[in-house]
Amino acid sequence: TEGNGKLPKVVLNSVHGSVAEIYLFGGCVTSWKVENKDLLFVRPDAVFNGQKPISGGIPHCFPQFGPGPMQQHGFARNMNWAIADSGNDEGNPVIALELKDSPYSRSMWDYSFQALFKVTLDSKCLSTKLTITNRDRKPFSFSSALHTYFHASVSGASVKGLKGCKTLNKDQDPTNPSEGKEEREVVTFPGFVDCVYLNAPSELHLDNGLGDTI
């Protein structure tokens, strides 16, 4: 269907009532509604013009996370993805988006690759999986992330599951973070926080402060 800025958008509907929306520009999931509550957040100043990445939802960081030799977070969130496959698993929609190298990507990162982004919508679960395949004759290295924005109340939000993790606190000086260890069972956000957790477990619990635990 046609989304904001007339950009093409895919809408997934589960028989259980949950809904997800994905823009082909950037391969960005912008909405995930369970019982009509959107658990994802898109910034009010997000631009839908096909020129700048969409600020919110689940934008891609590939082949670089953060700053580096190319533009911030790489180019995958700034390119048009294609629908590679779609299906249905017992009433739950499944879709795979594909991104391949182009003159635009090669101007920053001169490799042949395939990025496959699979999204599965269940009654109360959104599953995302990013697979990168090297299609070149030379090896390459990369970093990636699904940089999720969750809808939350900052004063009420908290995260469980990080106790014992080594931390790199970037609050005071982002270029020289201080090392530490998380001692709290429940991490809250009383003020500005910019902290990296190393070797975090695969499962964390986010209480968004709005009545939902993700």
Backbone hydrogen bonds, N-H to C=O, Kabsch-Sander energy under -0.5 kcal/mol:
donor,donor_aa,acceptor,acceptor_aa,energy
3,G,1,T,-0.5
3,G,7,L,-3.2
6,K,3,G,-1.6
7,L,4,N,-1.8
9,K,1,T,-3.0
10,V,22,I,-3.5
12,L,10,V,-0.5
12,L,20,A,-3.3
14,S,18,S,-2.8
15,V,91,G,-1.9
17,G,14,S,-2.0
19,V,33,K,-2.0
20,A,12,L,-2.2
21,E,31,S,-2.0
22,I,10,V,-2.7
23,Y,28,C,-2.9
24,L,8,P,-1.8
25,F,8,P,-0.5
26,G,24,L,-0.7
26,G,79,M,-3.6
27,G,24,L,-0.9
28,C,23,Y,-1.1
28,C,25,F,-0.7
29,V,27,G,-0.6
29,V,58,I,-0.8
30,T,21,E,-2.3
30,T,28,C,-0.6
31,S,21,E,-1.3
33,K,19,V,-3.2
34,V,32,W,-0.5
34,V,37,K,-2.2
37,K,34,V,-1.6
38,D,36,N,-0.5
39,L,32,W,-2.7
39,L,37,K,-0.6
41,F,149,Y,-1.9
43,R,55,S,-2.3
46,A,43,R,-2.1
56,G,54,I,-1.3
57,G,41,F,-2.8
58,I,29,V,-2.2
60,H,26,G,-0.5
61,C,145,A,-2.2
62,F,60,H,-0.5
62,F,73,H,-1.5
66,G,64,Q,-0.5
68,G,70,M,-0.6
73,H,66,G,-2.2
74,G,71,Q,-2.6
75,F,62,F,-0.9
76,A,62,F,-2.0
78,N,75,F,-2.0
79,M,76,A,-0.9
81,W,24,L,-3.0
81,W,79,M,-0.5
82,A,98,E,-2.6
84,A,82,A,-0.7
84,A,96,A,-3.0
85,D,96,A,-1.6
87,G,94,V,-2.8
89,D,92,N,-3.1
90,E,88,N,-0.6
92,N,89,D,-1.1
94,V,87,G,-2.2
95,I,119,V,-2.3
96,A,85,D,-3.1
97,L,117,F,-2.9
98,E,82,A,-3.2
99,L,115,A,-2.4
101,D,113,F,-1.1
106,R,102,S,-3.0
107,S,103,P,-1.2
108,M,105,S,-1.4
109,W,105,S,-2.8
111,Y,109,W,-2.2
113,F,111,Y,-0.5
114,Q,133,T,-2.0
115,A,99,L,-2.9
116,L,114,Q,-0.5
116,L,131,T,-2.8
117,F,97,L,-3.1
117,F,115,A,-0.5
118,K,116,L,-0.6
118,K,129,K,-2.9
119,V,95,I,-3.0
120,T,127,S,-2.6
121,L,93,P,-2.3
122,D,120,T,-0.5
122,D,125,C,-3.2
127,S,120,T,-2.8
127,S,125,C,-0.5
129,K,118,K,-2.1
131,T,116,L,-2.7
131,T,129,K,-0.5
133,T,114,Q,-2.9
135,R,112,S,-2.0
135,R,133,T,-0.7
136,D,112,S,-0.5
143,S,63,P,-2.0
145,A,61,C,-1.5
147,H,59,P,-2.4
147,H,145,A,-0.8
148,T,146,L,-1.9
149,Y,57,G,-3.0
150,F,148,T,-0.6
151,H,39,L,-2.2
153,S,208,N,-2.8
154,V,152,A,-0.6
156,G,153,S,-0.8
157,A,153,S,-2.0
158,S,207,D,-2.1
159,V,187,V,-2.1
160,K,205,H,-2.5
161,G,185,E,-0.8
164,G,182,E,-3.3
165,C,162,L,-2.1
166,K,198,L,-0.5
167,T,180,G,-2.4
168,L,196,V,-2.4
169,N,167,T,-0.5
169,N,178,S,-2.9
170,K,168,L,-0.6
170,K,194,D,-3.0
176,N,173,D,-1.5
178,S,169,N,-2.1
180,G,167,T,-1.9
182,E,165,C,-2.7
183,E,181,K,-0.5
187,V,159,V,-3.0
188,T,186,V,-0.5
189,F,157,A,-0.5
196,V,168,L,-2.5
198,L,166,K,-2.8
198,L,196,V,-0.6
200,A,197,Y,-0.6
205,H,160,K,-2.1
206,L,204,L,-0.5
207,D,158,S,-2.8
207,D,205,H,-0.6
208,N,206,L,-0.8
208,N,212,D,-2.2
214,I,206,L,-3.1
